């Protein structure tokens, strides 16, 4: 499922002001990954790959979304 689809479902269907994938980009994928690791929650492979590639979300201009 595309990030846009997940965010649309949660904003339109659940009334969230910001979808969960957009929230990850806003917080920072590196920060989100560190939180998951500290809670000993399995971190999705895609998240690890994005962080390793330097795509950390809004602060770098790219994450799950691109920011120009």
mmCIF file as Biopython writes it, N, C-alpha, C and O atoms, coordinates in Angstrom:
data_model
#
loop_
_atom_site.group_PDB
_atom_site.id
_atom_site.type_symbol
_atom_site.label_atom_id
_atom_site.label_alt_id
_atom_site.label_comp_id
_atom_site.label_asym_id
_atom_site.label_entity_id
_atom_site.label_seq_id
_atom_site.pdbx_PDB_ins_code
_atom_site.Cartn_x
_atom_site.Cartn_y
_atom_site.Cartn_z
_atom_site.occupancy
_atom_site.B_iso_or_equiv
_atom_site.auth_seq_id
_atom_site.auth_asym_id
_atom_site.pdbx_PDB_model_num
ATOM 1   N N  . UNK A ? 1  ? 0.846   -1.180 0.000  1.0 0.0 1  A 1 
ATOM 2   C CA . UNK A ? 1  ? 0.000   0.000  0.000  1.0 0.0 1  A 1 
ATOM 3   C C  . UNK A ? 1  ? 0.892   1.245  0.000  1.0 0.0 1  A 1 
ATOM 4   O O  . UNK A ? 1  ? 1.902   1.295  0.702  1.0 0.0 1  A 1 
ATOM 5   N N  . UNK A ? 2  ? 0.517   2.224  -0.776 1.0 0.0 2  A 1 
ATOM 6   C CA . UNK A ? 2  ? 1.297   3.462  -0.899 1.0 0.0 2  A 1 
ATOM 7   C C  . UNK A ? 2  ? 1.140   4.329  0.353  1.0 0.0 2  A 1 
ATOM 8   O O  . UNK A ? 2  ? 0.083   4.316  0.983  1.0 0.0 2  A 1 
ATOM 9   N N  . UNK A ? 3  ? 2.181   5.082  0.716  1.0 0.0 3  A 1 
ATOM 10  C CA . UNK A ? 3  ? 2.087   5.963  1.879  1.0 0.0 3  A 1 
ATOM 11  C C  . UNK A ? 3  ? 0.892   6.923  1.808  1.0 0.0 3  A 1 
ATOM 12  O O  . UNK A ? 3  ? 0.242   7.201  2.815  1.0 0.0 3  A 1 
ATOM 13  N N  . UNK A ? 4  ? 0.619   7.419  0.600  1.0 0.0 4  A 1 
ATOM 14  C CA . UNK A ? 4  ? -0.510  8.341  0.425  1.0 0.0 4  A 1 
ATOM 15  C C  . UNK A ? 4  ? -1.829  7.668  0.788  1.0 0.0 4  A 1 
ATOM 16  O O  . UNK A ? 4  ? -2.702  8.290  1.392  1.0 0.0 4  A 1 
ATOM 17  N N  . UNK A ? 5  ? -1.970  6.405  0.421  1.0 0.0 5  A 1 
ATOM 18  C CA . UNK A ? 5  ? -3.196  5.664  0.715  1.0 0.0 5  A 1 
ATOM 19  C C  . UNK A ? 5  ? -3.375  5.471  2.220  1.0 0.0 5  A 1 
ATOM 20  O O  . UNK A ? 5  ? -4.473  5.639  2.750  1.0 0.0 5  A 1 
ATOM 21  N N  . UNK A ? 6  ? -2.305  5.124  2.889  1.0 0.0 6  A 1 
ATOM 22  C CA . UNK A ? 6  ? -2.362  4.936  4.341  1.0 0.0 6  A 1 
ATOM 23  C C  . UNK A ? 6  ? -2.747  6.245  5.015  1.0 0.0 6  A 1 
ATOM 24  O O  . UNK A ? 6  ? -3.634  6.273  5.868  1.0 0.0 6  A 1 
ATOM 25  N N  . UNK A ? 7  ? -2.076  7.330  4.630  1.0 0.0 7  A 1 
ATOM 26  C CA . UNK A ? 7  ? -2.370  8.624  5.247  1.0 0.0 7  A 1 
ATOM 27  C C  . UNK A ? 7  ? -3.790  9.082  4.957  1.0 0.0 7  A 1 
ATOM 28  O O  . UNK A ? 7  ? -4.454  9.627  5.838  1.0 0.0 7  A 1 
ATOM 29  N N  . UNK A ? 8  ? -4.265  8.870  3.734  1.0 0.0 8  A 1 
ATOM 30  C CA . UNK A ? 8  ? -5.640  9.249  3.388  1.0 0.0 8  A 1 
ATOM 31  C C  . UNK A ? 8  ? -6.655  8.471  4.215  1.0 0.0 8  A 1 
ATOM 32  O O  . UNK A ? 8  ? -7.627  9.042  4.711  1.0 0.0 8  A 1 
ATOM 33  N N  . UNK A ? 9  ? -6.432  7.185  4.362  1.0 0.0 9  A 1 
ATOM 34  C CA . UNK A ? 9  ? -7.352  6.352  5.159  1.0 0.0 9  A 1 
ATOM 35  C C  . UNK A ? 9  ? -7.427  6.852  6.601  1.0 0.0 9  A 1 
ATOM 36  O O  . UNK A ? 9  ? -8.508  6.928  7.186  1.0 0.0 9  A 1 
ATOM 37  N N  . UNK A ? 10 ? -6.290  7.185  7.153  1.0 0.0 10 A 1 
ATOM 38  C CA . UNK A ? 10 ? -6.268  7.585  8.555  1.0 0.0 10 A 1 
ATOM 39  C C  . UNK A ? 10 ? -6.775  9.006  8.781  1.0 0.0 10 A 1 
ATOM 40  O O  . UNK A ? 10 ? -7.377  9.285  9.818  1.0 0.0 10 A 1 
ATOM 41  N N  . UNK A ? 11 ? -6.540  9.910  7.827  1.0 0.0 11 A 1 
ATOM 42  C CA . UNK A ? 11 ? -7.042  11.272 8.010  1.0 0.0 11 A 1 
ATOM 43  C C  . UNK A ? 11 ? -8.538  11.349 7.710  1.0 0.0 11 A 1 
ATOM 44  O O  . UNK A ? 11 ? -9.294  11.996 8.435  1.0 0.0 11 A 1 
ATOM 45  N N  . UNK A ? 12 ? -8.951  10.688 6.645  1.0 0.0 12 A 1 
ATOM 46  C CA . UNK A ? 12 ? -10.371 10.743 6.274  1.0 0.0 12 A 1 
ATOM 47  C C  . UNK A ? 12 ? -11.228 9.776  7.097  1.0 0.0 12 A 1 
ATOM 48  O O  . UNK A ? 12 ? -12.336 10.118 7.511  1.0 0.0 12 A 1 
ATOM 49  N N  . UNK A ? 13 ? -10.714 8.581  7.328  1.0 0.0 13 A 1 
ATOM 50  C CA . UNK A ? 13 ? -11.498 7.557  8.002  1.0 0.0 13 A 1 
ATOM 51  C C  . UNK A ? 13 ? -11.432 7.600  9.513  1.0 0.0 13 A 1 
ATOM 52  O O  . UNK A ? 13 ? -12.415 7.294  10.188 1.0 0.0 13 A 1 
ATOM 53  N N  . UNK A ? 14 ? -10.279 7.976  10.053 1.0 0.0 14 A 1 
ATOM 54  C CA . UNK A ? 14 ? -10.113 7.963  11.507 1.0 0.0 14 A 1 
ATOM 55  C C  . UNK A ? 14 ? -10.042 9.367  12.106 1.0 0.0 14 A 1 
ATOM 56  O O  . UNK A ? 14 ? -9.956  9.524  13.324 1.0 0.0 14 A 1 
ATOM 57  N N  . UNK A ? 15 ? -10.079 10.379 11.252 1.0 0.0 15 A 1 
ATOM 58  C CA . UNK A ? 15 ? -10.087 11.752 11.743 1.0 0.0 15 A 1 
ATOM 59  C C  . UNK A ? 15 ? -8.755  12.247 12.289 1.0 0.0 15 A 1 
ATOM 60  O O  . UNK A ? 15 ? -8.712  13.236 13.021 1.0 0.0 15 A 1 
ATOM 61  N N  . UNK A ? 16 ? -7.670  11.567 11.940 1.0 0.0 16 A 1 
ATOM 62  C CA . UNK A ? 16 ? -6.362  12.032 12.398 1.0 0.0 16 A 1 
ATOM 63  C C  . UNK A ? 16 ? -5.986  13.316 11.650 1.0 0.0 16 A 1 
ATOM 64  O O  . UNK A ? 16 ? -6.247  13.417 10.451 1.0 0.0 16 A 1 
ATOM 65  N N  . UNK A ? 17 ? -5.385  14.287 12.318 1.0 0.0 17 A 1 
ATOM 66  C CA . UNK A ? 17 ? -5.006  15.516 11.628 1.0 0.0 17 A 1 
ATOM 67  C C  . UNK A ? 17 ? -3.841  15.323 10.660 1.0 0.0 17 A 1 
ATOM 68  O O  . UNK A ? 17 ? -3.674  16.101 9.721  1.0 0.0 17 A 1 
ATOM 69  N N  . UNK A ? 18 ? -3.040  14.286 10.890 1.0 0.0 18 A 1 
ATOM 70  C CA . UNK A ? 18 ? -1.894  13.982 10.044 1.0 0.0 18 A 1 
ATOM 71  C C  . UNK A ? 18 ? -1.767  12.463 9.997  1.0 0.0 18 A 1 
ATOM 72  O O  . UNK A ? 18 ? -1.852  11.794 11.026 1.0 0.0 18 A 1 
ATOM 73  N N  . UNK A ? 19 ? -1.567  11.933 8.815  1.0 0.0 19 A 1 
ATOM 74  C CA . UNK A ? 19 ? -1.449  10.482 8.678  1.0 0.0 19 A 1 
ATOM 75  C C  . UNK A ? 19 ? -0.182  9.958  9.340  1.0 0.0 19 A 1 
ATOM 76  O O  . UNK A ? 19 ? 0.760   10.723 9.548  1.0 0.0 19 A 1 
ATOM 77  N N  . UNK A ? 20 ? -0.138  8.677  9.675  1.0 0.0 20 A 1 
ATOM 78  C CA . UNK A ? 20 ? 1.013   8.124  10.377 1.0 0.0 20 A 1 
ATOM 79  C C  . UNK A ? 20 ? 2.315   8.146  9.577  1.0 0.0 20 A 1 
ATOM 80  O O  . UNK A ? 20 ? 3.386   8.315  10.160 1.0 0.0 20 A 1 
ATOM 81  N N  . UNK A ? 21 ? 2.245   7.980  8.273  1.0 0.0 21 A 1 
ATOM 82  C CA . UNK A ? 21 ? 3.463   7.998  7.461  1.0 0.0 21 A 1 
ATOM 83  C C  . UNK A ? 21 ? 3.982   9.436  7.358  1.0 0.0 21 A 1 
ATOM 84  O O  . UNK A ? 21 ? 5.187   9.666  7.464  1.0 0.0 21 A 1 
ATOM 85  N N  . UNK A ? 22 ? 3.098   10.388 7.155  1.0 0.0 22 A 1 
ATOM 86  C CA . UNK A ? 22 ? 3.499   11.798 7.127  1.0 0.0 22 A 1 
ATOM 87  C C  . UNK A ? 22 ? 4.073   12.214 8.479  1.0 0.0 22 A 1 
ATOM 88  O O  . UNK A ? 22 ? 5.003   13.018 8.538  1.0 0.0 22 A 1 
ATOM 89  N N  . UNK A ? 23 ? 3.528   11.675 9.554  1.0 0.0 23 A 1 
ATOM 90  C CA . UNK A ? 23 ? 4.028   11.973 10.893 1.0 0.0 23 A 1 
ATOM 91  C C  . UNK A ? 23 ? 5.454   11.444 11.071 1.0 0.0 23 A 1 
ATOM 92  O O  . UNK A ? 23 ? 6.300   12.111 11.667 1.0 0.0 23 A 1 
ATOM 93  N N  . UNK A ? 24 ? 5.712   10.249 10.553 1.0 0.0 24 A 1 
ATOM 94  C CA . UNK A ? 24 ? 7.075   9.704  10.610 1.0 0.0 24 A 1 
ATOM 95  C C  . UNK A ? 24 ? 8.053   10.642 9.901  1.0 0.0 24 A 1 
ATOM 96  O O  . UNK A ? 24 ? 9.129   10.929 10.424 1.0 0.0 24 A 1 
ATOM 97  N N  . UNK A ? 25 ? 7.681   11.116 8.715  1.0 0.0 25 A 1 
ATOM 98  C CA . UNK A ? 25 ? 8.532   12.054 7.981  1.0 0.0 25 A 1 
ATOM 99  C C  . UNK A ? 25 ? 8.724   13.350 8.763  1.0 0.0 25 A 1 
ATOM 100 O O  . UNK A ? 25 ? 9.817   13.916 8.765  1.0 0.0 25 A 1 
ATOM 101 N N  . UNK A ? 26 ? 7.684   13.818 9.418  1.0 0.0 26 A 1 
ATOM 102 C CA . UNK A ? 26 ? 7.745   15.070 10.169 1.0 0.0 26 A 1 
ATOM 103 C C  . UNK A ? 26 ? 8.681   14.936 11.374 1.0 0.0 26 A 1 
ATOM 104 O O  . UNK A ? 26 ? 9.497   15.821 11.629 1.0 0.0 26 A 1 
ATOM 105 N N  . UNK A ? 27 ? 8.562   13.848 12.099 1.0 0.0 27 A 1 
ATOM 106 C CA . UNK A ? 27 ? 9.392   13.614 13.279 1.0 0.0 27 A 1 
ATOM 107 C C  . UNK A ? 27 ? 10.843  13.349 12.886 1.0 0.0 27 A 1 
ATOM 108 O O  . UNK A ? 27 ? 11.777  13.779 13.562 1.0 0.0 27 A 1 
ATOM 109 N N  . UNK A ? 28 ? 11.005  12.640 11.791 1.0 0.0 28 A 1 
ATOM 110 C CA . UNK A ? 28 ? 12.335  12.238 11.330 1.0 0.0 28 A 1 
ATOM 111 C C  . UNK A ? 28 ? 12.424  10.723 11.381 1.0 0.0 28 A 1 
ATOM 112 O O  . UNK A ? 28 ? 12.167  10.110 12.417 1.0 0.0 28 A 1 
ATOM 113 N N  . UNK A ? 29 ? 12.788  10.130 10.263 1.0 0.0 29 A 1 
ATOM 114 C CA . UNK A ? 29 ? 12.831  8.671  10.211 1.0 0.0 29 A 1 
ATOM 115 C C  . UNK A ? 29 ? 13.908  8.105  11.118 1.0 0.0 29 A 1 
ATOM 116 O O  . UNK A ? 29 ? 13.741  7.016  11.668 1.0 0.0 29 A 1 
ATOM 117 N N  . UNK A ? 30 ? 15.009  8.823  11.282 1.0 0.0 30 A 1 
ATOM 118 C CA . UNK A ? 30 ? 16.054  8.368  12.193 1.0 0.0 30 A 1 
ATOM 119 C C  . UNK A ? 30 ? 15.576  8.385  13.640 1.0 0.0 30 A 1 
ATOM 120 O O  . UNK A ? 30 ? 15.870  7.469  14.408 1.0 0.0 30 A 1 
ATOM 121 N N  . UNK A ? 31 ? 14.843  9.423  14.003 1.0 0.0 31 A 1 
ATOM 122 C CA . UNK A ? 31 ? 14.290  9.517  15.355 1.0 0.0 31 A 1 
ATOM 123 C C  . UNK A ? 31 ? 13.254  8.417  15.575 1.0 0.0 31 A 1 
ATOM 124 O O  . UNK A ? 31 ? 13.239  7.769  16.621 1.0 0.0 31 A 1 
ATOM 125 N N  . UNK A ? 32 ? 12.393  8.214  14.584 1.0 0.0 32 A 1 
ATOM 126 C CA . UNK A ? 32 ? 11.366  7.169  14.681 1.0 0.0 32 A 1 
ATOM 127 C C  . UNK A ? 32 ? 12.006  5.791  14.814 1.0 0.0 32 A 1 
ATOM 128 O O  . UNK A ? 32 ? 11.531  4.958  15.585 1.0 0.0 32 A 1 
ATOM 129 N N  . UNK A ? 33 ? 13.077  5.550  14.070 1.0 0.0 33 A 1 
ATOM 130 C CA . UNK A ? 33 ? 13.766  4.265  14.150 1.0 0.0 33 A 1 
ATOM 131 C C  . UNK A ? 33 ? 14.404  4.077  15.534 1.0 0.0 33 A 1 
ATOM 132 O O  . UNK A ? 33 ? 14.339  2.989  16.106 1.0 0.0 33 A 1 
ATOM 133 N N  . UNK A ? 34 ? 15.007  5.117  16.056 1.0 0.0 34 A 1 
ATOM 134 C CA . UNK A ? 34 ? 15.629  5.047  17.380 1.0 0.0 34 A 1 
ATOM 135 C C  . UNK A ? 34 ? 14.588  4.772  18.465 1.0 0.0 34 A 1 
ATOM 136 O O  . UNK A ? 34 ? 14.853  4.028  19.409 1.0 0.0 34 A 1 
ATOM 137 N N  . UNK A ? 35 ? 13.414  5.367  18.331 1.0 0.0 35 A 1 
ATOM 138 C CA . UNK A ? 35 ? 12.341  5.123  19.299 1.0 0.0 35 A 1 
ATOM 139 C C  . UNK A ? 35 ? 11.926  3.654  19.248 1.0 0.0 35 A 1 
ATOM 140 O O  . UNK A ? 35 ? 11.798  3.002  20.284 1.0 0.0 35 A 1 
ATOM 141 N N  . UNK A ? 36 ? 11.716  3.137  18.033 1.0 0.0 36 A 1 
ATOM 142 C CA . UNK A ? 36 ? 11.338  1.736  17.886 1.0 0.0 36 A 1 
ATOM 143 C C  . UNK A ? 36 ? 12.382  0.803  18.479 1.0 0.0 36 A 1 
ATOM 144 O O  . UNK A ? 36 ? 12.042  -0.153 19.176 1.0 0.0 36 A 1 
ATOM 145 N N  . UNK A ? 37 ? 13.647  1.079  18.205 1.0 0.0 37 A 1 
ATOM 146 C CA . UNK A ? 37 ? 14.723  0.242  18.733 1.0 0.0 37 A 1 
ATOM 147 C C  . UNK A ? 37 ? 14.791  0.305  20.256 1.0 0.0 37 A 1 
ATOM 148 O O  . UNK A ? 37 ? 15.018  -0.711 20.912 1.0 0.0 37 A 1 
ATOM 149 N N  . UNK A ? 38 ? 14.593  1.502  20.818 1.0 0.0 38 A 1 
ATOM 150 C CA . UNK A ? 38 ? 14.652  1.630  22.277 1.0 0.0 38 A 1 
ATOM 151 C C  . UNK A ? 38 ? 13.486  0.912  22.952 1.0 0.0 38 A 1 
ATOM 152 O O  . UNK A ? 38 ? 13.609  0.458  24.089 1.0 0.0 38 A 1 
ATOM 153 N N  . UNK A ? 39 ? 12.361  0.809  22.256 1.0 0.0 39 A 1 
ATOM 154 C CA . UNK A ? 39 ? 11.209  0.077  22.783 1.0 0.0 39 A 1 
ATOM 155 C C  . UNK A ? 39 ? 11.269  -1.408 22.428 1.0 0.0 39 A 1 
ATOM 156 O O  . UNK A ? 39 ? 10.368  -2.174 22.769 1.0 0.0 39 A 1 
ATOM 157 N N  . UNK A ? 40 ? 12.338  -1.802 21.739 1.0 0.0 40 A 1 
ATOM 158 C CA . UNK A ? 40 ? 12.548  -3.181 21.297 1.0 0.0 40 A 1 
ATOM 159 C C  . UNK A ? 40 ? 11.403  -3.682 20.411 1.0 0.0 40 A 1 
ATOM 160 O O  . UNK A ? 40 ? 10.947  -4.820 20.517 1.0 0.0 40 A 1 
ATOM 161 N N  . UNK A ? 41 ? 10.961  -2.772 19.531 1.0 0.0 41 A 1 
ATOM 162 C CA . UNK A ? 41 ? 9.923   -3.091 18.548 1.0 0.0 41 A 1 
ATOM 163 C C  . UNK A ? 41 ? 10.629  -3.351 17.221 1.0 0.0 41 A 1 
ATOM 164 O O  . UNK A ? 41 ? 11.524  -2.590 16.850 1.0 0.0 41 A 1 
ATOM 165 N N  . UNK A ? 42 ? 10.253  -4.401 16.497 1.0 0.0 42 A 1 
ATOM 166 C CA . UNK A ? 42 ? 10.886  -4.628 15.195 1.0 0.0 42 A 1 
ATOM 167 C C  . UNK A ? 42 ? 10.684  -3.428 14.259 1.0 0.0 42 A 1 
ATOM 168 O O  . UNK A ? 42 ? 9.558   -2.980 14.040 1.0 0.0 42 A 1 
ATOM 169 N N  . UNK A ? 43 ? 11.776  -2.927 13.724 1.0 0.0 43 A 1 
ATOM 170 C CA . UNK A ? 43 ? 11.729  -1.776 12.820 1.0 0.0 43 A 1 
ATOM 171 C C  . UNK A ? 43 ? 11.586  -2.309 11.397 1.0 0.0 43 A 1 
ATOM 172 O O  . UNK A ? 43 ? 12.377  -3.153 10.975 1.0 0.0 43 A 1 
ATOM 173 N N  . UNK A ? 44 ? 10.584  -1.827 10.646 1.0 0.0 44 A 1 
ATOM 174 C CA . UNK A ? 44 ? 10.398  -2.297 9.269  1.0 0.0 44 A 1 
ATOM 175 C C  . UNK A ? 44 ? 11.648  -2.068 8.411  1.0 0.0 44 A 1 
ATOM 176 O O  . UNK A ? 44 ? 12.330  -1.051 8.537  1.0 0.0 44 A 1 
ATOM 177 N N  . UNK A ? 45 ? 11.922  -3.018 7.557  1.0 0.0 45 A 1 
ATOM 178 C CA . UNK A ? 45 ? 13.106  -2.968 6.702  1.0 0.0 45 A 1 
ATOM 179 C C  . UNK A ? 45 ? 13.141  -1.703 5.846  1.0 0.0 45 A 1 
ATOM 180 O O  . UNK A ? 45 ? 14.204  -1.110 5.666  1.0 0.0 45 A 1 
ATOM 181 N N  . UNK A ? 46 ? 11.988  -1.286 5.317  1.0 0.0 46 A 1 
ATOM 182 C CA . UNK A ? 46 ? 11.950  -0.081 4.479  1.0 0.0 46 A 1 
ATOM 183 C C  . UNK A ? 46 ? 12.411  1.140  5.269  1.0 0.0 46 A 1 
ATOM 184 O O  . UNK A ? 46 ? 13.119  1.992  4.732  1.0 0.0 46 A 1 
ATOM 185 N N  . UNK A ? 47 ? 12.023  1.234  6.521  1.0 0.0 47 A 1 
ATOM 186 C CA . UNK A ? 47 ? 12.439  2.361  7.359  1.0 0.0 47 A 1 
ATOM 187 C C  . UNK A ? 47 ? 13.957  2.342  7.543  1.0 0.0 47 A 1 
ATOM 188 O O  . UNK A ? 47 ? 14.608  3.381  7.433  1.0 0.0 47 A 1 
ATOM 189 N N  . UNK A ? 48 ? 14.513  1.183  7.820  1.0 0.0 48 A 1 
ATOM 190 C CA . UNK A ? 48 ? 15.966  1.050  7.976  1.0 0.0 48 A 1 
ATOM 191 C C  . UNK A ? 48 ? 16.671  1.443  6.682  1.0 0.0 48 A 1 
ATOM 192 O O  . UNK A ? 48 ? 17.674  2.156  6.718  1.0 0.0 48 A 1 
ATOM 193 N N  . UNK A ? 49 ? 16.163  0.989  5.548  1.0 0.0 49 A 1 
ATOM 194 C CA . UNK A ? 49 ? 16.783  1.304  4.252  1.0 0.0 49 A 1 
ATOM 195 C C  . UNK A ? 49 ? 16.749  2.804  3.971  1.0 0.0 49 A 1 
ATOM 196 O O  . UNK A ? 49 ? 17.731  3.366  3.485  1.0 0.0 49 A 1 
ATOM 197 N N  . UNK A ? 50 ? 15.635  3.450  4.270  1.0 0.0 50 A 1 
ATOM 198 C CA . UNK A ? 50 ? 15.546  4.904  4.047  1.0 0.0 50 A 1 
ATOM 199 C C  . UNK A ? 50 ? 16.553  5.646  4.924  1.0 0.0 50 A 1 
ATOM 200 O O  . UNK A ? 50 ? 17.232  6.560  4.457  1.0 0.0 50 A 1 
ATOM 201 N N  . UNK A ? 51 ? 16.648  5.256  6.186  1.0 0.0 51 A 1 
ATOM 202 C CA . UNK A ? 51 ? 17.591  5.910  7.100  1.0 0.0 51 A 1 
ATOM 203 C C  . UNK A ? 51 ? 19.027  5.692  6.629  1.0 0.0 51 A 1 
ATOM 204 O O  . UNK A ? 51 ? 19.824  6.630  6.616  1.0 0.0 51 A 1 
ATOM 205 N N  . UNK A ? 52 ? 19.360  4.467  6.243  1.0 0.0 52 A 1 
ATOM 206 C CA . UNK A ? 52 ? 20.721  4.182  5.766  1.0 0.0 52 A 1 
ATOM 207 C C  . UNK A ? 52 ? 21.057  4.963  4.502  1.0 0.0 52 A 1 
ATOM 208 O O  . UNK A ? 52 ? 22.219  5.298  4.268  1.0 0.0 52 A 1 
ATOM 209 N N  . UNK A ? 53 ? 20.037  5.257  3.681  1.0 0.0 53 A 1 
ATOM 210 C CA . UNK A ? 53 ? 20.249  6.024  2.451  1.0 0.0 53 A 1 
ATOM 211 C C  . UNK A ? 53 ? 20.305  7.533  2.710  1.0 0.0 53 A 1 
ATOM 212 O O  . UNK A ? 53 ? 20.559  8.316  1.795  1.0 0.0 53 A 1 
ATOM 213 N N  . UNK A ? 54 ? 20.065  7.935  3.966  1.0 0.0 54 A 1 
ATOM 214 C CA . UNK A ? 54 ? 20.091  9.359  4.303  1.0 0.0 54 A 1 
ATOM 215 C C  . UNK A ? 54 ? 18.780  10.072 4.062  1.0 0.0 54 A 1 
ATOM 216 O O  . UNK A ? 54 ? 18.714  11.297 4.161  1.0 0.0 54 A 1 
ATOM 217 N N  . UNK A ? 55 ? 17.734  9.324  3.747  1.0 0.0 55 A 1 
ATOM 218 C CA . UNK A ? 55 ? 16.398  9.908  3.555  1.0 0.0 55 A 1 
ATOM 219 C C  . UNK A ? 55 ? 15.697  9.903  4.903  1.0 0.0 55 A 1 
ATOM 220 O O  . UNK A ? 55 ? 15.086  8.910  5.299  1.0 0.0 55 A 1 
ATOM 221 N N  . UNK A ? 56 ? 15.794  11.026 5.601  1.0 0.0 56 A 1 
ATOM 222 C CA . UNK A ? 56 ? 15.320  11.086 6.986  1.0 0.0 56 A 1 
ATOM 223 C C  . UNK A ? 56 ? 13.987  11.800 7.147  1.0 0.0 56 A 1 
ATOM 224 O O  . UNK A ? 56 ? 13.542  12.024 8.272  1.0 0.0 56 A 1 
ATOM 225 N N  . UNK A ? 57 ? 13.351  12.157 6.056  1.0 0.0 57 A 1 
ATOM 226 C CA . UNK A ? 57 ? 12.069  12.859 6.135  1.0 0.0 57 A 1 
ATOM 227 C C  . UNK A ? 57 ? 12.218  14.315 5.761  1.0 0.0 57 A 1 
ATOM 228 O O  . UNK A ? 57 ? 13.077  14.675 4.957  1.0 0.0 57 A 1 
ATOM 229 N N  . UNK A ? 58 ? 11.385  15.149 6.343  1.0 0.0 58 A 1 
ATOM 230 C CA . UNK A ? 58 ? 11.370  16.577 5.997  1.0 0.0 58 A 1 
ATOM 231 C C  . UNK A ? 58 ? 12.728  17.247 6.142  1.0 0.0 58 A 1 
ATOM 232 O O  . UNK A ? 58 ? 13.091  18.092 5.323  1.0 0.0 58 A 1 
ATOM 233 N N  . UNK A ? 59 ? 13.479  16.881 7.169  1.0 0.0 59 A 1 
ATOM 234 C CA . UNK A ? 59 ? 14.735  17.585 7.422  1.0 0.0 59 A 1 
ATOM 235 C C  . UNK A ? 59 ? 15.788  17.375 6.344  1.0 0.0 59 A 1 
ATOM 236 O O  . UNK A ? 59 ? 16.726  18.166 6.239  1.0 0.0 59 A 1 
ATOM 237 N N  . UNK A ? 60 ? 15.650  16.312 5.532  1.0 0.0 60 A 1 
ATOM 238 C CA . UNK A ? 60 ? 16.587  16.103 4.441  1.0 0.0 60 A 1 
ATOM 239 C C  . UNK A ? 60 ? 15.932  16.288 3.075  1.0 0.0 60 A 1 
ATOM 240 O O  . UNK A ? 60 ? 16.599  16.188 2.045  1.0 0.0 60 A 1 
ATOM 241 N N  . UNK A ? 61 ? 14.631  16.558 3.067  1.0 0.0 61 A 1 
ATOM 242 C CA . UNK A ? 61 ? 13.928  16.780 1.812  1.0 0.0 61 A 1 
ATOM 243 C C  . UNK A ? 61 ? 13.321  15.531 1.200  1.0 0.0 61 A 1 
ATOM 244 O O  . UNK A ? 61 ? 12.648  15.607 0.172  1.0 0.0 61 A 1 
ATOM 245 N N  . UNK A ? 62 ? 13.554  14.380 1.823  1.0 0.0 62 A 1 
ATOM 246 C CA . UNK A ? 62 ? 12.993  13.131 1.304  1.0 0.0 62 A 1 
ATOM 247 C C  . UNK A ? 62 ? 12.917  12.090 2.422  1.0 0.0 62 A 1 
ATOM 248 O O  . UNK A ? 62 ? 13.783  12.001 3.291  1.0 0.0 62 A 1 
ATOM 249 N N  . UNK A ? 63 ? 11.864  11.327 2.357  1.0 0.0 63 A 1 
ATOM 250 C CA . UNK A ? 63 ? 11.646  10.218 3.278  1.0 0.0 63 A 1 
ATOM 251 C C  . UNK A ? 63 ? 10.675  9.306  2.569  1.0 0.0 63 A 1 
ATOM 252 O O  . UNK A ? 63 ? 10.971  8.797  1.488  1.0 0.0 63 A 1 
ATOM 253 N N  . UNK A ? 64 ? 9.518   9.095  3.165  1.0 0.0 64 A 1 
ATOM 254 C CA . UNK A ? 64 ? 8.456   8.395  2.444  1.0 0.0 64 A 1 
ATOM 255 C C  . UNK A ? 64 ? 7.881   9.294  1.360  1.0 0.0 64 A 1 
ATOM 256 O O  . UNK A ? 64 ? 7.387   8.817  0.338  1.0 0.0 64 A 1 
ATOM 257 N N  . UNK A ? 65 ? 7.952   10.605 1.596  1.0 0.0 65 A 1 
ATOM 258 C CA . UNK A ? 65 ? 7.525   11.626 0.632  1.0 0.0 65 A 1 
ATOM 259 C C  . UNK A ? 65 ? 8.736   12.456 0.237  1.0 0.0 65 A 1 
ATOM 260 O O  . UNK A ? 65 ? 9.767   12.422 0.910  1.0 0.0 65 A 1 
ATOM 261 N N  . UNK A ? 66 ? 8.609   13.206 -0.863 1.0 0.0 66 A 1 
ATOM 262 C CA . UNK A ? 66 ? 9.649   14.156 -1.274 1.0 0.0 66 A 1 
ATOM 263 C C  . UNK A ? 66 ? 9.179   15.563 -0.912 1.0 0.0 66 A 1 
ATOM 264 O O  . UNK A ? 66 ? 8.008   15.904 -1.082 1.0 0.0 66 A 1 
ATOM 265 N N  . UNK A ? 67 ? 10.098  16.361 -0.418 1.0 0.0 67 A 1 
ATOM 266 C CA . UNK A ? 67 ? 9.810   17.743 -0.025 1.0 0.0 67 A 1 
ATOM 267 C C  . UNK A ? 67 ? 10.754  18.661 -0.783 1.0 0.0 67 A 1 
ATOM 268 O O  . UNK A ? 67 ? 11.973  18.597 -0.618 1.0 0.0 67 A 1 
ATOM 269 N N  . UNK A ? 68 ? 10.174  19.513 -1.613 1.0 0.0 68 A 1 
ATOM 270 C CA . UNK A ? 68 ? 10.995  20.432 -2.411 1.0 0.0 68 A 1 
ATOM 271 C C  . UNK A ? 68 ? 11.059  21.791 -1.790 1.0 0.0 68 A 1 
ATOM 272 O O  . UNK A ? 68 ? 11.707  22.687 -2.330 1.0 0.0 68 A 1 
#
